[in-house]
Amino acid sequence: MRISRVNDINLHSLSFSSYFHIGDSYYINAKSRALAVKREFPKFYGKEGNFSDFPIFSMQSPTPVLTERVNMTVYNVNPNICVNHIKIKGVSSSSVLQIGSSQTICAESRIKHTRQLLGPEIHKAMGIPDTRVKDENEDEED
């Protein structure tokens, strides 16, 4: 048996299926899914954002195939894990902060980022300058 001793931890933020554990564990499974939509003109349309609409959320996770046998012998002269001070701003999106050991950690974060920008016609109608990089073959309008 091992003992984890921690004097001080300053953790500002722990979010989105993240895991904080002091001590040993056998299995950690942290999974997070998110839809991130950035709109040039913020508007919420109602019942939007179904994970089933995006294939990234239903795809099989790749699992590494172990082809080699690893023999390992561990001898802990001192079975104590001693930590004086840890300062962390944030642990997010299926991350693991553990003081101890774990036999298996499965962590997965899937995020679908979407940018919804207004077209050049709407920019022109609203008096917003066109900041697109122009193709040198593109004709200039007067």
KAGIKA-V498617 format. One record per pair of residues at least 24 apart in sequence whose C-alpha atoms are under 8 Angstrom apart, sorted by the first residue. I is the first residue (numbers start at 1). J is the second residue. Records with the same first field share a line. If there is no record, write none. Layout:
I=J + J
//
This chain:
1=79
2=79 + 80 + 81
3=79 + 80 + 81
4=80 + 81 + 82 + 83 + 99 + 100
5=80 + 81 + 82 + 83
6=82 + 83 + 84 + 85
7=83 + 84 + 85
8=83 + 84 + 85 + 86
9=85 + 86 + 87
10=85 + 86 + 87 + 88
11=86 + 87 + 88 + 89 + 90
12=88 + 89 + 90
13=89 + 90 + 91 + 92
14=90 + 91 + 92
15=91 + 92 + 93
16=92 + 93 + 94
17=92 + 93 + 94 + 95
18=91 + 92 + 93 + 94 + 95 + 96
19=94 + 95 + 96 + 97 + 98
20=96 + 97 + 98
21=97 + 98 + 99 + 100
22=98 + 99 + 100
23=98 + 99 + 100 + 101
24=99 + 100 + 101 + 102
25=100 + 101 + 102 + 103
26=102 + 103 + 104
27=102 + 103 + 104 + 105 + 106
28=102 + 104 + 105 + 106 + 107
29=105 + 106 + 107
30=94 + 95 + 96 + 106 + 107 + 108
31=93 + 94 + 107 + 108 + 109
32=93 + 94 + 108 + 109 + 110
33=57 + 109 + 110 + 111
34=110 + 111 + 112
35=111 + 112 + 113 + 114
36=111 + 112 + 113 + 114
37=113 + 114 + 115 + 116
38=113 + 114 + 115 + 116
39=115 + 116 + 117
40=116 + 117 + 118
41=117 + 118
54=112
56=110 + 112
57=110
//
